[in-house]
Amino acid sequence: MRKMLAAVSRVLSVVAQKPASRVLVASRHFANDATFEIKKCDLHRLEEGPPVTTVLTREDGLKYYRMMQTVRRMELKADQLYKQKIIRGFCHLMLLPMQEACCVGLEAGINPTDHLITAYRAHGFTFTRGLSVREILAELTGRRGGCAKGKGGSMHMYAKNFYGGNGIVGAQVPLGAGIALACKYNGKDEVCLTLYGDGAANQGQIFEAYNMAALWKLPCIFICENNRYGMGTSVERAAASTDYYKRGDFIPGLRVDGMDILCVREATKFAAAYCRSGKGPILMELQTYRYHGHSMSDPGVSYRTREEIQEVRSKSDPIMLLKDRMVNSNLASVEELKEIDVEVRKEIEDAAQFATADPEPPLEELGYHIYCNDPPFEVRGANQWIKFKSIS
């Protein structure tokens, strides 16, 4: 009897040491998956589009939630570091538009071997393409541990099959068509996601890229992230036609709810399958919203009302939409998601400490990594007497 009581006492003491929320989560039985209705996409030159229902597994739901929270918390930390003048120069955050469903949903709909290129609001895509928060924040603070050795900053981040981060408005779109051309030329079953904003959608080079991609049937998904404002100008004031998914004319298109990660995922799967079948390019318009300013220097309230911003925020927060779905369908509990929040915050804080403590690149490495696999050569500095060695 004494041995039995001692055993029970040990079990109870172990349970008592664990947080109550963890015990509650561990003892609860969750559903493995759930089916959800998603908004029907508007179509252009397509007889049928993505499905209007989709299945979300518990595993995928938790993964998407963690990724979106990581992107948001990472951008919050970048916002803080910028205001502390630890991050310098241009800094375009994905948090401020709250476009996490776009970057995470797009990644969920393609393969790791597929390709992606975007404009200067690139931090979230850099993370979803596989780089760590440490590398991203260290790049923002200009440290050696950054993904571009501290030399690229906010607009020039790169990863495997991710080509930036491009500072010139719209210039990444012809590059994306070129990446798709390489996929086709090399006979690979790969696609390239080529992203641009509604502000860049009126650039002439984009229409040239449309034309070439259609002529050569390139596996390119042109994606317009329409957050309704190009810098300080609303889409209605900047574009004669705001149906961006129809802008390809001869290229099929679909308009997608960019605030719903499941809608983005299914539309991306549909578009990728279309390109892989050899039919050529397709155009996606992701309808999202920019809650804050265009960049850190823009307060974002001089060209729209605070009521408009608050209304969209209260109804369409992509993280809250996913959280409500998972909790209401017994895919997760509030306590479990709170635990993820705590873990994400710790990860971000650790990364921020690294990004502020890591050394800056030394001046003598200024000319490094200009070319790949080239012998060393000299680079002229600010005047003819200053020379830097360039090493690949």
Salt bridges, closest charged atoms under 4 A:
ASP42 OD2 - ARG255 NE 3.04
GLU75 OE1 - HIS123 ND1 2.83
ASP79 OD2 - LYS83 NZ 3.12
GLU100 OE2 - ARG72 NE 2.73
GLU107 OE1 - ARG129 NE 2.93
ASP114 OD2 - ARG276 NH2 2.58
GLU190 OE1 - HIS115 NE2 2.71
ASP243 OD2 - LYS246 NZ 3.96
ASP243 OD1 - ARG255 NH1 2.95
ASP260 OD1 - ARG325 NH1 2.71
GLU266 OE2 - ARG265 NE 3.02
GLU266 OE2 - LYS269 NZ 3.90
ASP298 OD2 - ARG290 NH1 3.79
GLU308 OE2 - ARG228 NH2 3.67
GLU311 OE2 - LYS315 NZ 3.28
ASP317 OD2 - ARG72 NH1 3.01
GLU336 OE2 - ARG58 NH2 2.69
GLU339 OE1 - ARG22 NH1 3.60
GLU343 OE2 - ARG22 NH2 3.78
GLU343 OE1 - ARG66 NH2 2.68
GLU349 OE2 - LYS77 NZ 2.92
ASP350 OD2 - LYS346 NZ 3.01
GLU365 OE2 - ARG144 NH2 3.07
